[in-house]
Amino acid sequence: MQPYSVEQVANLLGLHVKTVRNYVRDGKLKAVRIGKQYRITRDDLEAFTGQPVVQETVRRQRGVEVSAVVQVDAISRERTDRLSNALIAVANSGGEQKLRVEAIYDEVRASLKIIVIGGAADTAALLTIIDTLTQE
C-alpha cells in the first residue's frame, strides 16, 4: 500500500493538518520526506496510534445526499409555523438517513423557503409531503 500523505493521516485521525505536521516535526510520528512533502507508512501510523488503521472509505458509509430548496409564496406566518413544525417532525421520525430541514420565513414578502438536505429517497418523500401540505 502507498504511504499516506499528511492530509490523509489528518483525515483518518480527525486532526488538523498542522497538528499532524507538528507531530512529524517533533518526532512523535515517524515520516519520510519526499521532496517537500512527508509520507507516513501504515506501520508507522499504527505504531503512533496503537491500533490498526481503518481506511476512511471503509468507515464512511456510501450514499447519495440531496439538497433541495422549496419556495412557497403567499403564505401566512401561522401556516408557515404549522408547516415547518410538521416537516421537522417528519424529518426526525426516522428513515434511512436523518433529514435536515431549515425553514426561513420572509414576513415582508409572505414567502417561505424550505431547505432540505438528506438521502435521495427520504428527501423525495419529504418533497412529496411538502407538495401535498402546500396544496391545501
N, CA, C and O atoms as a GROMACS GRO file, in nm:
protein
  544
    1MET      N    1   0.084  -0.119   0.000
    1MET     CA    2   0.000   0.000   0.000
    1MET      C    3   0.088   0.125   0.000
    1MET      O    4   0.195   0.127   0.060
    2GLN      N    5   0.041   0.226  -0.067
    2GLN     CA    6   0.112   0.353  -0.075
    2GLN      C    7   0.117   0.418   0.063
    2GLN      O    8   0.025   0.404   0.143
    3PRO      N    9   0.226   0.490   0.091
    3PRO     CA   10   0.230   0.563   0.218
    3PRO      C   11   0.128   0.677   0.216
    3PRO      O   12   0.089   0.726   0.110
    4TYR      N   13   0.086   0.716   0.334
    4TYR     CA   14  -0.014   0.822   0.349
    4TYR      C   15   0.051   0.959   0.344
    4TYR      O   16   0.165   0.976   0.386
    5SER      N   17  -0.024   1.056   0.291
    5SER     CA   18   0.020   1.196   0.298
    5SER      C   19  -0.022   1.251   0.434
    5SER      O   20  -0.101   1.188   0.506
    6VAL      N   21   0.029   1.366   0.468
    6VAL     CA   22  -0.009   1.431   0.594
    6VAL      C   23  -0.159   1.460   0.594
    6VAL      O   24  -0.225   1.444   0.697
    7GLU      N   25  -0.212   1.501   0.481
    7GLU     CA   26  -0.355   1.529   0.470
    7GLU      C   27  -0.440   1.405   0.493
    7GLU      O   28  -0.542   1.411   0.562
    8GLN      N   29  -0.396   1.291   0.436
    8GLN     CA   30  -0.470   1.167   0.455
    8GLN      C   31  -0.468   1.123   0.602
    8GLN      O   32  -0.570   1.078   0.655
    9VAL      N   33  -0.353   1.136   0.666
    9VAL     CA   34  -0.343   1.100   0.808
    9VAL      C   35  -0.432   1.191   0.892
    9VAL      O   36  -0.499   1.145   0.984
   10ALA      N   37  -0.433   1.319   0.860
   10ALA     CA   38  -0.519   1.413   0.933
   10ALA      C   39  -0.665   1.373   0.919
   10ALA      O   40  -0.739   1.376   1.017
   11ASN      N   41  -0.708   1.335   0.798
   11ASN     CA   42  -0.846   1.291   0.778
   11ASN      C   43  -0.876   1.162   0.853
   11ASN      O   44  -0.982   1.150   0.914
   12LEU      N   45  -0.784   1.067   0.848
   12LEU     CA   46  -0.806   0.940   0.917
   12LEU      C   47  -0.817   0.957   1.068
   12LEU      O   48  -0.897   0.889   1.134
   13LEU      N   49  -0.738   1.049   1.124
   13LEU     CA   50  -0.736   1.068   1.268
   13LEU      C   51  -0.829   1.179   1.316
   13LEU      O   52  -0.847   1.197   1.436
   14GLY      N   53  -0.888   1.251   1.223
   14GLY     CA   54  -0.976   1.361   1.262
   14GLY      C   55  -0.900   1.477   1.322
   14GLY      O   56  -0.949   1.545   1.412
   15LEU      N   57  -0.779   1.500   1.272
   15LEU     CA   58  -0.694   1.608   1.322
   15LEU      C   59  -0.673   1.713   1.214
   15LEU      O   60  -0.699   1.689   1.096
   16HIS      N   61  -0.625   1.828   1.257
   16HIS     CA   62  -0.588   1.933   1.162
   16HIS      C   63  -0.455   1.896   1.099
   16HIS      O   64  -0.371   1.834   1.164
   17VAL      N   65  -0.435   1.934   0.974
   17VAL     CA   66  -0.312   1.903   0.902
   17VAL      C   67  -0.190   1.958   0.977
   17VAL      O   68  -0.086   1.892   0.983
   18LYS      N   69  -0.201   2.078   1.032
   18LYS     CA   70  -0.089   2.138   1.105
   18LYS      C   71  -0.051   2.055   1.228
   18LYS      O   72   0.067   2.046   1.262
   19THR      N   73  -0.149   1.996   1.292
   19THR     CA   74  -0.122   1.911   1.409
   19THR      C   75  -0.040   1.790   1.368
   19THR      O   76   0.057   1.755   1.435
   20VAL      N   77  -0.078   1.726   1.257
   20VAL     CA   78  -0.003   1.610   1.209
   20VAL      C   79   0.138   1.651   1.169
   20VAL      O   80   0.234   1.581   1.201
   21ARG      N   81   0.152   1.764   1.101
   21ARG     CA   82   0.286   1.812   1.064
   21ARG      C   83   0.371   1.836   1.188
   21ARG      O   84   0.489   1.804   1.189
   22ASN      N   85   0.311   1.893   1.291
   22ASN     CA   86   0.385   1.917   1.416
   22ASN      C   87   0.429   1.785   1.480
   22ASN      O   88   0.540   1.776   1.531
   23TYR      N   89   0.343   1.682   1.477
   23TYR     CA   90   0.382   1.551   1.530
   23TYR      C   91   0.502   1.496   1.454
   23TYR      O   92   0.593   1.439   1.514
   24VAL      N   93   0.501   1.514   1.321
   24VAL     CA   94   0.613   1.466   1.239
   24VAL      C   95   0.739   1.544   1.272
   24VAL      O   96   0.845   1.486   1.294
   25ARG      N   97   0.729   1.676   1.276
   25ARG     CA   98   0.846   1.760   1.302
   25ARG      C   99   0.904   1.738   1.442
   25ARG      O  100   1.025   1.746   1.462
   26ASP      N  101   0.814   1.708   1.540
   26ASP     CA  102   0.859   1.683   1.677
   26ASP      C  103   0.911   1.541   1.696
   26ASP      O  104   0.960   1.507   1.804
   27GLY      N  105   0.901   1.457   1.592
   27GLY     CA  106   0.949   1.320   1.601
   27GLY      C  107   0.850   1.224   1.668
   27GLY      O  108   0.884   1.109   1.692
   28LYS      N  109   0.730   1.269   1.697
   28LYS     CA  110   0.629   1.182   1.760
   28LYS      C  111   0.571   1.083   1.658
   28LYS      O  112   0.533   0.972   1.694
   29LEU      N  113   0.563   1.125   1.532
   29LEU     CA  114   0.511   1.041   1.425
   29LEU      C  115   0.620   1.029   1.319
   29LEU      O  116   0.662   1.128   1.259
   30LYS      N  117   0.664   0.906   1.298
   30LYS     CA  118   0.770   0.881   1.202
   30LYS      C  119   0.720   0.902   1.060
   30LYS      O  120   0.612   0.856   1.024
   31ALA      N  121   0.799   0.973   0.979
   31ALA     CA  122   0.762   1.000   0.840
   31ALA      C  123   0.888   1.015   0.756
   31ALA      O  124   0.997   1.043   0.807
   32VAL      N  125   0.872   0.997   0.628
   32VAL     CA  126   0.981   1.013   0.532
   32VAL      C  127   0.949   1.136   0.449
   32VAL      O  128   0.836   1.155   0.404
   33ARG      N  129   1.050   1.218   0.429
   33ARG     CA  130   1.030   1.338   0.348
   33ARG      C  131   1.063   1.304   0.203
   33ARG      O  132   1.173   1.259   0.172
   34ILE      N  133   0.965   1.327   0.116
   34ILE     CA  134   0.984   1.306  -0.028
   34ILE      C  135   0.958   1.441  -0.094
   34ILE      O  136   0.844   1.488  -0.100
   35GLY      N  137   1.065   1.502  -0.143
   35GLY     CA  138   1.054   1.636  -0.196
   35GLY      C  139   1.017   1.731  -0.084
   35GLY      O  140   1.089   1.741   0.015
   36LYS      N  141   0.906   1.802  -0.099
   36LYS     CA  142   0.862   1.896   0.004
   36LYS      C  143   0.753   1.839   0.092
   36LYS      O  144   0.700   1.908   0.179
   37GLN      N  145   0.718   1.711   0.070
   37GLN     CA  146   0.608   1.652   0.145
   37GLN      C  147   0.654   1.535   0.229
   37GLN      O  148   0.752   1.467   0.198
   38TYR      N  149   0.579   1.511   0.338
   38TYR     CA  150   0.602   1.396   0.423
   38TYR      C  151   0.513   1.282   0.379
   38TYR      O  152   0.401   1.303   0.332
   39ARG      N  153   0.563   1.160   0.396
   39ARG     CA  154   0.485   1.039   0.372
   39ARG      C  155   0.497   0.950   0.496
   39ARG      O  156   0.605   0.934   0.552
   40ILE      N  157   0.383   0.893   0.536
   40ILE     CA  158   0.378   0.812   0.657
   40ILE      C  159   0.331   0.672   0.618
   40ILE      O  160   0.228   0.656   0.553
   41THR      N  161   0.409   0.571   0.657
   41THR     CA  162   0.370   0.434   0.625
   41THR      C  163   0.259   0.388   0.718
   41THR      O  164   0.238   0.444   0.826
   42ARG      N  165   0.189   0.286   0.675
   42ARG     CA  166   0.081   0.228   0.757
   42ARG      C  167   0.137   0.178   0.890
   42ARG      O  168   0.077   0.199   0.995
   43ASP      N  169   0.253   0.110   0.885
   43ASP     CA  170   0.313   0.058   1.008
   43ASP      C  171   0.346   0.171   1.106
   43ASP      O  172   0.321   0.159   1.226
   44ASP      N  173   0.402   0.281   1.054
   44ASP     CA  174   0.436   0.394   1.141
   44ASP      C  175   0.311   0.459   1.199
   44ASP      O  176   0.310   0.501   1.315
   45LEU      N  177   0.206   0.467   1.119
   45LEU     CA  178   0.081   0.525   1.168
   45LEU      C  179   0.018   0.436   1.275
   45LEU      O  180  -0.032   0.485   1.376
   46GLU      N  181   0.022   0.304   1.253
   46GLU     CA  182  -0.032   0.212   1.353
   46GLU      C  183   0.051   0.214   1.481
   46GLU      O  184  -0.004   0.202   1.591
   47ALA      N  185   0.183   0.230   1.468
   47ALA     CA  186   0.267   0.242   1.588
   47ALA      C  187   0.234   0.370   1.664
   47ALA      O  188   0.233   0.370   1.788
   48PHE      N  189   0.207   0.477   1.593
   48PHE     CA  190   0.174   0.605   1.655
   48PHE      C  191   0.040   0.598   1.728
   48PHE      O  192   0.028   0.646   1.841
   49THR      N  193  -0.062   0.539   1.663
   49THR     CA  194  -0.196   0.536   1.722
   49THR      C  195  -0.216   0.420   1.818
   49THR      O  196  -0.302   0.424   1.905
   50GLY      N  197  -0.136   0.315   1.801
   50GLY     CA  198  -0.151   0.198   1.886
   50GLY      C  199  -0.266   0.109   1.844
   50GLY      O  200  -0.309   0.022   1.920
   51GLN      N  201  -0.318   0.129   1.724
   51GLN     CA  202  -0.428   0.046   1.674
   51GLN      C  203  -0.421   0.036   1.522
   51GLN      O  204  -0.355   0.117   1.458
   52PRO      N  205  -0.489  -0.064   1.465
   52PRO     CA  206  -0.488  -0.079   1.319
   52PRO      C  207  -0.552   0.041   1.250
   52PRO      O  208  -0.642   0.105   1.305
   53VAL      N  209  -0.504   0.070   1.131
   53VAL     CA  210  -0.558   0.181   1.053
   53VAL      C  211  -0.684   0.132   0.982
   53VAL      O  212  -0.682   0.029   0.914
   54VAL      N  213  -0.792   0.206   0.998
   54VAL     CA  214  -0.916   0.177   0.928
   54VAL      C  215  -0.929   0.281   0.818
   54VAL      O  216  -0.931   0.401   0.844
   55GLN      N  217  -0.938   0.232   0.696
   55GLN     CA  218  -0.947   0.323   0.583
   55GLN      C  219  -1.070   0.411   0.594
   55GLN      O  220  -1.175   0.365   0.638
   56GLU      N  221  -1.058   0.536   0.555
   56GLU     CA  222  -1.170   0.631   0.557
   56GLU      C  223  -1.285   0.581   0.472
   56GLU      O  224  -1.402   0.598   0.508
   57THR      N  225  -1.254   0.519   0.358
   57THR     CA  226  -1.360   0.472   0.270
   57THR      C  227  -1.438   0.358   0.334
   57THR      O  228  -1.556   0.338   0.302
   58VAL      N  229  -1.376   0.283   0.423
   58VAL     CA  230  -1.445   0.175   0.491
   58VAL      C  231  -1.531   0.230   0.604
   58VAL      O  232  -1.644   0.185   0.623
   59ARG      N  233  -1.480   0.327   0.678
   59ARG     CA  234  -1.554   0.384   0.790
   59ARG      C  235  -1.674   0.464   0.745
   59ARG      O  236  -1.778   0.462   0.811
   60ARG      N  237  -1.662   0.534   0.636
   60ARG     CA  238  -1.768   0.622   0.588
   60ARG      C  239  -1.867   0.540   0.506
   60ARG      O  240  -1.827   0.464   0.418
   61GLN      N  241  -1.994   0.556   0.534
   61GLN     CA  242  -2.096   0.483   0.462
   61GLN      C  243  -2.127   0.554   0.331
   61GLN      O  244  -2.150   0.675   0.327
   62ARG      N  245  -2.127   0.477   0.225
   62ARG     CA  246  -2.157   0.535   0.094
   62ARG      C  247  -2.303   0.569   0.084
   62ARG      O  248  -2.388   0.502   0.142
   63GLY      N  249  -2.331   0.673   0.010
   63GLY     CA  250  -2.469   0.711  -0.010
   63GLY      C  251  -2.478   0.835  -0.096
   63GLY      O  252  -2.377   0.895  -0.134
   64VAL      N  253  -2.599   0.870  -0.126
   64VAL     CA  254  -2.625   0.989  -0.206
   64VAL      C  255  -2.696   1.090  -0.118
   64VAL      O  256  -2.788   1.055  -0.045
   65GLU      N  257  -2.652   1.213  -0.123
   65GLU     CA  258  -2.718   1.318  -0.047
   65GLU      C  259  -2.772   1.421  -0.144
   65GLU      O  260  -2.708   1.456  -0.243
   66VAL      N  261  -2.893   1.468  -0.112
   66VAL     CA  262  -2.961   1.564  -0.197
   66VAL      C  263  -2.986   1.692  -0.119
   66VAL      O  264  -3.018   1.687   0.000
   67SER      N  265  -2.970   1.806  -0.185
   67SER     CA  266  -3.006   1.935  -0.127
   67SER      C  267  -3.118   1.993  -0.213
   67SER      O  268  -3.110   1.994  -0.336
   68ALA      N  269  -3.222   2.041  -0.147
   68ALA     CA  270  -3.334   2.099  -0.221
   68ALA      C  271  -3.380   2.225  -0.150
   68ALA      O  272  -3.382   2.231  -0.027
   69VAL      N  273  -3.418   2.325  -0.229
   69VAL     CA  274  -3.476   2.447  -0.175
   69VAL      C  275  -3.614   2.462  -0.237
   69VAL      O  276  -3.630   2.464  -0.359
   70VAL      N  277  -3.714   2.474  -0.149
   70VAL     CA  278  -3.852   2.489  -0.194
   70VAL      C  279  -3.899   2.627  -0.150
   70VAL      O  280  -3.882   2.664  -0.034
   71GLN      N  281  -3.959   2.702  -0.241
   71GLN     CA  282  -4.012   2.834  -0.208
   71GLN      C  283  -4.163   2.829  -0.215
   71GLN      O  284  -4.222   2.785  -0.314
   72VAL      N  285  -4.226   2.876  -0.108
   72VAL     CA  286  -4.372   2.882  -0.102
   72VAL      C  287  -4.409   3.030  -0.085
   72VAL      O  288  -4.373   3.092   0.014
   73ASP      N  289  -4.481   3.085  -0.183
   73ASP     CA  290  -4.520   3.225  -0.179
   73ASP      C  291  -4.662   3.239  -0.125
   73ASP      O  292  -4.739   3.143  -0.123
   74ALA      N  293  -4.695   3.360  -0.083
   74ALA     CA  294  -4.829   3.394  -0.033
   74ALA      C  295  -4.872   3.300   0.078
   74ALA      O  296  -4.977   3.236   0.070
   75ILE      N  297  -4.789   3.293   0.183
   75ILE     CA  298  -4.818   3.206   0.297
   75ILE      C  299  -4.810   3.289   0.424
   75ILE      O  300  -4.722   3.374   0.439
   76SER      N  301  -4.902   3.266   0.515
   76SER     CA  302  -4.904   3.343   0.640
   76SER      C  303  -4.804   3.287   0.740
   76SER      O  304  -4.754   3.176   0.724
   77ARG      N  305  -4.774   3.366   0.842
   77ARG     CA  306  -4.682   3.324   0.948
   77ARG      C  307  -4.739   3.201   1.020
   77ARG      O  308  -4.665   3.107   1.050
   78GLU      N  309  -4.870   3.201   1.049
   78GLU     CA  310  -4.931   3.089   1.120
   78GLU      C  311  -4.921   2.959   1.040
   78GLU      O  312  -4.887   2.853   1.094
   79ARG      N  313  -4.950   2.968   0.911
   79ARG     CA  314  -4.941   2.849   0.826
   79ARG      C  315  -4.796   2.803   0.811
   79ARG      O  316  -4.768   2.684   0.805
   80THR      N  317  -4.705   2.899   0.806
   80THR     CA  318  -4.562   2.867   0.799
   80THR      C  319  -4.520   2.789   0.924
   80THR      O  320  -4.449   2.689   0.913
   81ASP      N  321  -4.564   2.835   1.041
   81ASP     CA  322  -4.527   2.767   1.165
   81ASP      C  323  -4.579   2.623   1.167
   81ASP      O  324  -4.507   2.531   1.204
   82ARG      N  325  -4.705   2.605   1.127
   82ARG     CA  326  -4.763   2.470   1.124
   82ARG      C  327  -4.689   2.380   1.025
   82ARG      O  328  -4.657   2.266   1.057
   83LEU      N  329  -4.663   2.433   0.907
   83LEU     CA  330  -4.593   2.356   0.804
   83LEU      C  331  -4.452   2.321   0.848
   83LEU      O  332  -4.408   2.207   0.832
   84SER      N  333  -4.381   2.417   0.903
   84SER     CA  334  -4.243   2.394   0.948
   84SER      C  335  -4.238   2.288   1.057
   84SER      O  336  -4.154   2.198   1.052
   85ASN      N  337  -4.328   2.298   1.154
   85ASN     CA  338  -4.331   2.200   1.263
   85ASN      C  339  -4.361   2.060   1.211
   85ASN      O  340  -4.300   1.963   1.254
   86ALA      N  341  -4.455   2.051   1.118
   86ALA     CA  342  -4.489   1.921   1.060
   86ALA      C  343  -4.370   1.861   0.985
   86ALA      O  344  -4.342   1.742   0.998
   87LEU      N  345  -4.300   1.943   0.907
   87LEU     CA  346  -4.187   1.892   0.829
   87LEU      C  347  -4.071   1.851   0.918
   87LEU      O  348  -4.005   1.750   0.892
   88ILE      N  349  -4.046   1.927   1.022
   88ILE     CA  350  -3.937   1.892   1.114
   88ILE      C  351  -3.971   1.761   1.186
   88ILE      O  352  -3.884   1.678   1.208
   89ALA      N  353  -4.097   1.744   1.224
   89ALA     CA  354  -4.140   1.620   1.288
   89ALA      C  355  -4.121   1.501   1.195
   89ALA      O  356  -4.073   1.396   1.238
   90VAL      N  357  -4.159   1.516   1.068
   90VAL     CA  358  -4.142   1.409   0.970
   90VAL      C  359  -3.993   1.379   0.951
   90VAL      O  360  -3.952   1.263   0.946
   91ALA      N  361  -3.913   1.483   0.940
   91ALA     CA  362  -3.769   1.466   0.918
   91ALA      C  363  -3.702   1.392   1.032
   91ALA      O  364  -3.607   1.316   1.010
   92ASN      N  365  -3.750   1.412   1.154
   92ASN     CA  366  -3.689   1.349   1.271
   92ASN      C  367  -3.750   1.214   1.305
   92ASN      O  368  -3.711   1.151   1.403
   93SER      N  369  -3.846   1.168   1.224
   93SER     CA  370  -3.918   1.045   1.257
   93SER      C  371  -3.847   0.918   1.214
   93SER      O  372  -3.896   0.808   1.241
   94GLY      N  373  -3.734   0.929   1.150
   94GLY     CA  374  -3.661   0.808   1.112
   94GLY      C  375  -3.620   0.811   0.968
   94GLY      O  376  -3.579   0.914   0.915
   95GLY      N  377  -3.632   0.696   0.905
   95GLY     CA  378  -3.588   0.684   0.766
   95GLY      C  379  -3.446   0.633   0.760
   95GLY      O  380  -3.381   0.614   0.863
   96GLU      N  381  -3.398   0.610   0.641
   96GLU     CA  382  -3.263   0.558   0.620
   96GLU      C  383  -3.157   0.653   0.678
   96GLU      O  384  -3.070   0.611   0.755
   97GLN      N  385  -3.167   0.778   0.641
   97GLN     CA  386  -3.073   0.879   0.690
   97GLN      C  387  -3.155   0.992   0.749
   97GLN      O  388  -3.267   1.018   0.706
   98LYS      N  389  -3.099   1.058   0.848
   98LYS     CA  390  -3.170   1.171   0.908
   98LYS      C  391  -3.171   1.287   0.809
   98LYS      O  392  -3.070   1.321   0.749
   99LEU      N  393  -3.288   1.346   0.795
   99LEU     CA  394  -3.302   1.464   0.709
   99LEU      C  395  -3.276   1.590   0.790
   99LEU      O  396  -3.308   1.597   0.908
  100ARG      N  397  -3.218   1.688   0.726
  100ARG     CA  398  -3.204   1.820   0.788
  100ARG      C  399  -3.300   1.914   0.716
  100ARG      O  400  -3.302   1.922   0.593
  101VAL      N  401  -3.379   1.984   0.796
  101VAL     CA  402  -3.478   2.075   0.740
  101VAL      C  403  -3.462   2.211   0.807
  101VAL      O  404  -3.452   2.222   0.929
  102GLU      N  405  -3.458   2.313   0.724
  102GLU     CA  406  -3.449   2.452   0.773
  102GLU      C  407  -3.559   2.531   0.703
  102GLU      O  408  -3.576   2.519   0.582
  103ALA      N  409  -3.632   2.610   0.778
  103ALA     CA  410  -3.738   2.693   0.721
  103ALA      C  411  -3.707   2.839   0.750
  103ALA      O  412  -3.678   2.876   0.864
  104ILE      N  413  -3.714   2.921   0.647
  104ILE     CA  414  -3.686   3.064   0.661
  104ILE      C  415  -3.806   3.141   0.605
  104ILE      O  416  -3.842   3.125   0.489
  105TYR      N  417  -3.866   3.222   0.690
  105TYR     CA  418  -3.985   3.297   0.650
  105TYR      C  419  -3.952   3.444   0.634
  105TYR      O  420  -3.888   3.505   0.720
  106ASP      N  421  -3.995   3.500   0.521
  106ASP     CA  422  -3.978   3.643   0.493
  106ASP      C  423  -4.114   3.709   0.513
  106ASP      O  424  -4.204   3.698   0.430
  107GLU      N  425  -4.126   3.778   0.625
  107GLU     CA  426  -4.252   3.841   0.666
  107GLU      C  427  -4.300   3.944   0.562
  107GLU      O  428  -4.419   3.949   0.531
  108VAL      N  429  -4.209   4.024   0.509
  108VAL     CA  430  -4.244   4.131   0.415
  108VAL      C  431  -4.300   4.073   0.285
  108VAL      O  432  -4.398   4.125   0.231
  109ARG      N  433  -4.240   3.967   0.237
  109ARG     CA  434  -4.283   3.907   0.110
  109ARG      C  435  -4.385   3.795   0.130
  109ARG      O  436  -4.440   3.742   0.032
  110ALA      N  437  -4.412   3.758   0.255
  110ALA     CA  438  -4.501   3.644   0.286
  110ALA      C  439  -4.455   3.520   0.210
  110ALA      O  440  -4.534   3.450   0.147
  111SER      N  441  -4.324   3.497   0.219
  111SER     CA  442  -4.262   3.389   0.143
  111SER      C  443  -4.184   3.298   0.238
  111SER      O  444  -4.118   3.345   0.330
  112LEU      N  445  -4.192   3.169   0.213
  112LEU     CA  446  -4.122   3.068   0.294
  112LEU      C  447  -4.025   2.992   0.206
  112LEU      O  448  -4.060   2.946   0.097
  113LYS      N  449  -3.903   2.979   0.253
  113LYS     CA  450  -3.805   2.893   0.186
  113LYS      C  451  -3.779   2.776   0.279
  113LYS      O  452  -3.749   2.794   0.397
  114ILE      N  453  -3.790   2.657   0.225
  114ILE     CA  454  -3.764   2.534   0.299
  114ILE      C  455  -3.640   2.470   0.238
  114ILE      O  456  -3.637   2.443   0.118
  115ILE      N  457  -3.540   2.444   0.320
  115ILE     CA  458  -3.417   2.382   0.273
  115ILE      C  459  -3.414   2.240   0.330
  115ILE      O  460  -3.426   2.221   0.451
  116VAL      N  461  -3.398   2.143   0.242
  116VAL     CA  462  -3.397   2.002   0.282
  116VAL      C  463  -3.266   1.941   0.237
  116VAL      O  464  -3.226   1.957   0.122
  117ILE      N  465  -3.198   1.870   0.328
  117ILE     CA  466  -3.074   1.801   0.295
  117ILE      C  467  -3.083   1.660   0.353
  117ILE      O  468  -3.113   1.642   0.471
  118GLY      N  469  -3.057   1.561   0.269
  118GLY     CA  470  -3.061   1.424   0.317
  118GLY      C  471  -3.050   1.325   0.203
  118GLY      O  472  -3.018   1.361   0.090
  119GLY      N  473  -3.076   1.199   0.235
  119GLY     CA  474  -3.071   1.092   0.136
  119GLY      C  475  -3.175   1.115   0.027
  119GLY      O  476  -3.277   1.181   0.049
  120ALA      N  477  -3.148   1.061  -0.089
  120ALA     CA  478  -3.234   1.085  -0.206
  120ALA      C  479  -3.378   1.039  -0.182
  120ALA      O  480  -3.472   1.115  -0.208
  121ALA      N  481  -3.397   0.918  -0.134
  121ALA     CA  482  -3.533   0.864  -0.116
  121ALA      C  483  -3.609   0.941  -0.008
  121ALA      O  484  -3.725   0.976  -0.028
  122ASP      N  485  -3.543   0.968   0.105
  122ASP     CA  486  -3.610   1.040   0.212
  122ASP      C  487  -3.642   1.184   0.172
  122ASP      O  488  -3.748   1.236   0.206
  123THR      N  489  -3.551   1.248   0.098
  123THR     CA  490  -3.576   1.384   0.051
  123THR      C  491  -3.693   1.386  -0.047
  123THR      O  492  -3.778   1.474  -0.040
  124ALA      N  493  -3.697   1.289  -0.137
  124ALA     CA  494  -3.807   1.281  -0.233
  124ALA      C  495  -3.940   1.264  -0.161
  124ALA      O  496  -4.039   1.327  -0.198
  125ALA      N  497  -3.942   1.179  -0.059
  125ALA     CA  498  -4.065   1.158   0.017
  125ALA      C  499  -4.108   1.286   0.087
  125ALA      O  500  -4.226   1.320   0.089
  126LEU      N  501  -4.011   1.359   0.145
  126LEU     CA  502  -4.045   1.484   0.213
  126LEU      C  503  -4.093   1.590   0.114
  126LEU      O  504  -4.183   1.668   0.147
  127LEU      N  505  -4.035   1.594  -0.005
  127LEU     CA  506  -4.081   1.689  -0.107
  127LEU      C  507  -4.225   1.659  -0.147
  127LEU      O  508  -4.303   1.752  -0.172
  128THR      N  509  -4.261   1.533  -0.152
  128THR     CA  510  -4.400   1.496  -0.181
  128THR      C  511  -4.493   1.545  -0.070
  128THR      O  512  -4.602   1.594  -0.097
  129ILE      N  513  -4.447   1.531   0.054
  129ILE     CA  514  -4.527   1.579   0.168
  129ILE      C  515  -4.542   1.731   0.161
  129ILE      O  516  -4.651   1.784   0.185
  130ILE      N  517  -4.435   1.800   0.128
  130ILE     CA  518  -4.440   1.947   0.115
  130ILE      C  519  -4.541   1.984   0.008
  130ILE      O  520  -4.622   2.074   0.027
  131ASP      N  521  -4.536   1.916  -0.106
  131ASP     CA  522  -4.628   1.944  -0.215
  131ASP      C  523  -4.773   1.923  -0.169
  131ASP      O  524  -4.860   2.004  -0.200
  132THR      N  525  -4.798   1.816  -0.098
  132THR     CA  526  -4.934   1.786  -0.050
  132THR      C  527  -4.981   1.891   0.050
  132THR      O  528  -5.093   1.940   0.041
  133LEU      N  529  -4.895   1.924   0.146
  133LEU     CA  530  -4.936   2.019   0.250
  133LEU      C  531  -4.953   2.162   0.198
  133LEU      O  532  -5.032   2.238   0.254
  134THR      N  533  -4.882   2.198   0.094
  134THR     CA  534  -4.894   2.334   0.042
  134THR      C  535  -5.008   2.348  -0.058
  134THR      O  536  -5.043   2.459  -0.098
  135GLN      N  537  -5.067   2.236  -0.101
  135GLN     CA  538  -5.180   2.240  -0.194
  135GLN      C  539  -5.312   2.263  -0.124
  135GLN      O  540  -5.412   2.295  -0.188
  136GLU      N  541  -5.313   2.247   0.008
  136GLU     CA  542  -5.437   2.264   0.086
  136GLU      C  543  -5.489   2.404   0.079
  136GLU      O  544  -5.592   2.435   0.138
   0.00000   0.00000   0.00000
